[in-house]
Amino acid sequence: MGEKVIYQPLTTGDKVSVILYRAGIVIFTLDLLVLAMAATFSWKGLSWHSVQTHTNLTILNSLLYLLYLSVGVSVFTIHLYVKRFRRFIKSLYALSVISLALMLFLNGTDIASLLLQRPAASILWLPLSGCIAFITMKEAFCFRLLEGYILTMLLPLFVLLFSTRVVKPHHTGIFLLIIALMLVLFTFRKVFMPVAYDIGDKSAYEV
């Protein structure tokens, strides 16, 4: 995977799957960018105890649910030769859905409040961040998008940092903004590649 060669003519299904995969990446990148900018600018000077009163929970909830949806689109349309890797990322996403279900059980549909009120609950976002990290690592390996390797390490680290509350809200937002800007670079370099690069040699896919 990752050879910049067109092996076979692409079917409509091939093209649609690549478009959906890349659309998912674009959406979750923009989603994280909005979240990061909101945290950076609206949390300035705040303590963790006052963050919730200065946060639009309706918008935050919408962005968090959109993050789940967009990552899921990319997970189920990713192109990987190795079957066990396809199973792994789908299993990781299934774990993230289970984590979402647990959040819904704990706090209803207002998962944003749970995220801000209970630091330990942030750990439930590790599987979803792992899905994004897997995608960035796969692209980094296949197409030498080196920022993808850095993102692979920073995304889970951010979740752990957020869950400990050892860094002030504003600085946490800045950290997320750095991640989001790196994702913007990653996405810009990825989405303009020829569609055939994502498909590769279809005869090499493990069934």
N, C-alpha and C positions, 0 to 999 in steps of 0.2 A: 504494500500500500504506500502511496506517496510518489510513485513514479510519474513524471510529467510526460506521459505517453498516452495516446488514445489507442486502446487495444481493440475495442469493438464499437460498432455503432450504438448509440444510446437509444434506449426505448423511452417512451413517454413516462413510464413509471420511474425510470432512472432519473430523468430530469426533474420530475415532481419531488422525488425523495430528497434530492440534493437541494432544491429550492426550499423545501420545508426545513431541512437540517440547518441551512444557513440563516433562514428567517428566524428560527428559534434562537440562534446565536445573537443575531442583531437585536432581537427583542429583549433577551435577558441582559445584554450589555447595556442597552438604553435604560432598562429598568434599574439596574445597579447604579448607573450614572445619576439618575434622578434621585435615588435613595441617598447616594453619597453627597450630592450637592445640598439636599435638604438637611441632612445631618450636619454637614460642615457649617452651613450658614445659619440655621435656626437653633443649633445647640451651643452656639458660642457663649461662653460665660456661665453656662448652666451646670448644675450638679446632676448626678444621676437621679436624685430624688425629685427634681423638678422637670425632668425631660418630658414626661408624659403630658403634662399640662401645656407644653409648648409644641406639641406634635399633633398634626391632623391625623387622627386615628383612622378615619374613613379612607383617606388617600393612602395611608401606609398599608392598611389591610388590602386594598386593591392591588397595590404594587407587589405585595408579598404573594398573593394568590397568582398574579400574572407571572411572577418568577417561577413558581411551580409549574405552571402550564407551559411556558416557553422552554424551560429546561426539558420537560417531558417530551415535547415535540422533537427536540434535537436528539434526545436519548433514543427514541424509537425510529429515527431515520438516519442514524449514524452508520457509516459504511466501514466495516471492519472485516478483514479476511479471516481472522481467528475466531472461531465459534465461542470459545470460553471467555474471550474479551467481551463479546456481544452479550453473553449471559451475565457477566459480571456487572456491566454498567446498568443493565435492566434490573438486576437484583438490587443494586445500590439505589436505583430510583424507587423500586418497590419499598425499600426500607425508608426512604424519605417520605413516601406516601403514608406509611405506617406511623412515622413520626408526626406528620401533619394530622393524622387521625387522633393521635394522642393529645396533640395541642387542642384540637377541637373538643375532645372529651374534657380536658381540664378547664377550658375557658370559653367554650362556645365558638362562634365564628369570629370573635374578636381576638385573633392570634397576635395582633400588634400589641395589645395591652399585656398579654402574657409575656411577649418578648421583652418588653420594657420593665415590667414589674418583677419578674422572676429571672434573675441572671442565669441560674442553672438550666432553665428551660431552653436557653440559647443553644445548648448542646444538641438539641433535637434538629438543628439546622445543619449539623455536620454532614449527614448523608447527601443533602442537596448540594452543599458546597463541594462535596466529593465528586458529584456528577459533573459539575462545571469544570473542576480540576482535571478530571479524566479527559474531558473533551479538549481542554487546552493542551494537555500533555500529548494526546494523540496527534493533534495538529502540529505541535512542536516537533514531535518525532518524525512525522511523515514529510513535513514541508519546511523544516528548519525555522519555524517561527519561535525564536529563542525566548521571547517574552512569555510564551506558553508554559515553559518550564518554571519560570519565576512565579507565574500565577498559580501553578499547581501547588506550590509551597505556601503562597500568601493567603489563598482563599480559606483553607482549614485553619490556618494560624489566626486569621481575623475572627473567625467564629469562636475560637478558644479565648482570644483576647477580650472579645465582647462579653463572653460569659463570666469572666473574672472581675470586670469593672475596675481593673487596676489603672486604666488610662481614662482621662477625663472625656466626657461625651464629645466635645469639639475635636479633640485629637483623634478620637476613634473615628469620627466622620472624615477627618483628613486622611487617615489610613485607608478607609474605604474608597475615598476619592482617588487615591493613588492606584488602587486596584482597578477601579472603574476606568481610569484613563489608560491604563495598560491594556485593559480589555478592548477599549476603543481602537487602539493601535492594532491589537491582535485581530479584531473583527475586520478592520479596514483592509488588512493584508490578506485576510482569508476570503472575503465575499467576492472579490473581483477575480479570483482564480477561475480558469475554465471549468465548466461543470464536470467534464470528463475526468479531471484530476481526482475528484472524490470517489469515483466509481472504480478506477483502476482496471485490473484484469479480472473480469467476472468469473473466469474459469478457475481462479485461485481461491475463491471463497469456500470455506468449510461449511458444508451443509449440516 
